[in-house]
Amino acid sequence: MAEQFIQPSPLIIGYTIVFLLVSIGIGFYASKYAKTAEQFFGGTKMFGGVTIGLASMAAVMSAFGFIGGPGLVYKFGMSSVWMTIACGPGMCYGYWILGKRMRGMADVTDVATLPDIARVRFNSQAVRGVLAIGLFLAAIAYLSSQVMGGGILMNQMLGVSKEWGIVIIFGTTVAYMFFSGMSGSILTDAFQGLVMLIAVFAVIIGFFMITGGDLTPIQNSAQFGPSFVDGFGSMPLQAALVFGLVFFVGAMGQPTMLAKMYSVKTPQDLKKAGIVGGVSYGVTSLVWILCGYGALYIVATGGAGPLQSADNAAFLFVSKLSGVTQALVMAGLLAAIVSTSSFFISLSSSAITRDLIGSFGHEIPHDKQIRYGQVLQVLVPLLAIGMGIWGGRMVAILGALGWGFFASVTLPTFAIGMLWKRCSTEGILSGLIFAVIANPAYLILENLKIFRFPFAGYLFCVAGAIIITVVVSLFTKTCAGENLPKALKPVFKL
Amino acid sequence: MITIDDKKRDVIMVIMALLWAFVLYAAWSGAVNKNPDLIFYGFIAIAFIVVCFYLMGAVTNEKMSYVVLIYPVIFNLVCWIIAFIIAYQTRGQKMDFIWGMHPGMFGAIIFFWLGSMISTALPLGLFFDKYFLPEGKWDEFQKEVSQLEKVN
């Protein structure tokens, strides 16, 4: 990295070491909760609402939110902010719309993974298999995109090389995931969520100390101007349209959210989980907004020269804070990366161990699933690290997947499948196949400069998958309407 | 109470699919033909997509209370439309700030962000026991499930 804003200090190094050791400790402690495949892969029906709410927030708010988000604000003003201000309330909305039905499924069948629910709802191994492939691809994409961010962050925090930074971050995560799986991920995510919330308060104080709460200098700056502070930002107008929709409605399609809905111990915990998750995410959105606008203010008022890389906006802002505040914010950034990574390591390993293999009719015995899952929890991060470091253009393609990919495979399957009795197996299979093909296809076409949508391409994938699912369902009947599996009828009365 | 039975749900789902198609058209055609008004109508459409999901999900046994319909469903719709109108009308203009924010940013933050929070998190707390999961509903559900064979 050409621009170095943070110098490793004893305080930052100390915070980092304590953070990593506490995470490992919690992960080991959680191993006592991971005795069955359902507990190891799903943490099913095990945790209270506050833990689940904090864990949801921590898993959704990734390095992209804490580092990429401020960079986008620096580059485009308010445009990208629509993503984060849509997502927080979208999480509460998801609990309103889907929470009790997802939790209800855990009483109807043995749930450890999202494809488990899809298989039972649509009585189809094909749906389970295609969904597992979609989730695995998107999870690997997410993980790969965290690799370099993690390396750069550790480089800034500890002064180690990026390669060693990656080893430290992923080594720590695998160490506690190995024994406790998703149960460990949820408990450590809750702790890491708290660390992120502390970081937010440090950011708020820092922002008002630097800017005085007035963004007028950005509007008056010749370099930036009104489009950096207005409601839609300097990206084309349709960008905010796509972000507002896909990040609000799409929040309830994120596995980080959906999988938590059946992890709550009692259905009453859905209330606290929804409120804590949504509100705490809303609070952490302030990092995205304030770090970005703080950096813009600093450059607009001549406190620093224009950034060579927009991704350094968060680091520029943090560099202007005091030592303790810096350490708190950097620990929050680290928490954002580790919490997201742990969830996706668990998700991708379960997608293969339990769902993809199972969809071919070879169910691994439950007692052996954990062992295979542990092996995959080591292999998956290695694959992600390899792709993150040496993947080149493929990583650029995969990195752009993620949120939109998840939304396009899970919204039809769960938001439509669990809300609409008439949603049929043929409908969902058509929508899923479209999503799994269309997502990588549009990215490859864009990357090779053959074709480009005039908006974020995942809108096409999400909208297409939903429209296809609805239309095909209107003309087919398997597992739909009166053919709905009998055991599921009580769920549709919730 | 409004009854949203299977037939009405079919209609809502078709309307929602049409709204998604319109958003796609508005984003695409609006961008290609440089027609921001069309994109603005796309914004209005996404507010109605949110309403459709509310009508499908914020119900208990196919019933939705009028209270829930007014708040949060219509309340959220109104907040979003106000936010989009303010942000659209003021975009790119140099203006006096409100509370340290450009009026467009103010509209987005107060009406979209805060408005959405008030219409999602708050009602979840206020109405959980009355409309989301009324007392006895879960016991009734579990009793019904226990009478059926568990799916493996």
Interface residues (C-beta under 8 A of the other chain):
Chain A: M78 V81 W82 I85 A86 G88 P89 G90 C92 Y93 Y95 W96 I97 L98 K100 R101 G104 D107 V108 T109 D110 V120 G213 D214 L215 T216 Q219 G225 P226 S227 V229 D230 G231 F232 P236 L237 Q238 A240 L241 V242 G244 L245 F248 V249 P267 Q268 L270 K271 G274 I275 G278 V279 G282 S285 A415 I416 L419 W420 K421 R422 F453 P454 F455 L459 F460 V462 A463 G464 I466 I467 V470 V471 L474 G481 P485 K486 A487 L488 P490 V491 K493 L494
Chain B: D6 R9 D10 M13 V14 M16 A17 W20 A21 V23 L24 A26 A27 W28 G30 A31 V32 P36 I39 F40 G42 F43 I46 I49 V50 F53 Y54 M56 G57 A58 T60 N61 E62 P72 A83 I86 A87 Y88 T90 R91 G92 Q93 K94 M95 F97 G100 M101 H102 P103 G104 M105 F106 G107 A108 I109 F112 W113 S116 M117 S119 T120 A121 P123 L124 G125 F128 F132 L133 K137 W138 F141 Q142 E144 V145 L148 E149 K150 V151 N152
